[in-house]
Amino acid sequence: MHPAAAETTAAPTPQTVDFWLTPTSYWAPKHLPVSAWYSHTPFAAWLMDTLRPSSVVELGTHYGCSCFAFAESAKRLSHPCTILAVDTWEGDDHAGFYGQEVLDYVATVTEAEYPESVRLIRSRFNEARHAVEDESVDLLHIDGRHAYEDVLEDYSHWRSAVRSGGIILFHDIAEQDNGFGVWRLWDEIAGPGRSFAFEHGHGLGVLAVGDVRAPALRALFEADDATAHRIREDFRRLGGDVERRAWLETLPAELASVRDEVQRRSDHEQTLTDTIAQQSDYITELRSSTSWQVTAPLRAIGRLRPDAK
């Protein structure tokens, strides 16, 4: 954890109203690539402000929504931070498989916006572990393959990389179908006073490692049921605003796609109409021909045969 964390984040007191609703909670993400993580970007900004991490590791980046949320928050806070994004950029059974274009997009945004803070590593998670020292990471985000055995392996390999006072995030803790098993691991490791669970956006688990030093995080983990409900509802609402903005940003492209599809179908229908018209003209021309008229008696005899069909 950055040494300035305790100095820049005031300790919540009984008089503190909605300590989780800081100005950073309302920050709008700059980049909204296709993602299931939209609704957690407000919490990501709040967490970056509260924790002030100097080292972030993300296991599973895909199009970079969460990575860019961390990086943009650090940039706006003028807070020096290194973000290591680890991914194969090949996809999996849950995210689907894809080509080089996804990594190309992430690399383009990184080079243009966050060249000093974000480092991309194309690797399997266990192969990249040697590049990170033990107890050197302030914030670890686990969002790779989501089967129980896979997330358990990621947690087992990378838990020792997080220093005391750090945080581990687990995405998709609310998904229990289609082979998802993050919820099982979350049930095993989450405990009172050191964890907090969001249920929206497929679920996000927040787990403390060692001593919780940031006062606002202590208040989050120790929140009573009524306060925890308010926290979840506020971040669900803020996350919903981000999701709607992302939808509005993609709407022009979706409308263009619909227009292209309508035009394609219209062209196809016109082609069919033209083909039918040409065939009709051909039949009319054939029936008016001399050969058709001369062979009429033969066709009539054929229709009278018992085996004619």
Buried (B, 14 or more C-beta within 10 A) or exposed (E): BBEEBBEEBEEBEEEEEEBBBBEBBEBEBBBBBEBBBBBBBBBBBBBBBBBBBBBBBBBBBBBBBBBBBBBBBBBBBEBEBBBBBBBBBBBBEBBEEEEEEBBEBBBEBBEEBBEEBBBBBBBEBEEBBEEBEEEBBBBBBBBBBBBBEBBBBBBEBBBBBBBEBBBBBBBBBBBEEEEBBBBBBBEEBBEEEBBBBBEBBBBBBBBBBEEBBBBBBBBBBBBEEEBBEBBBEBBBEBBBBBBEBBEEEEEEEEEEEEEEEEEEEEEEEEEEEEEEEEEEEEEEEEEEEEEEEEEEEEEEEEEEEEEEE
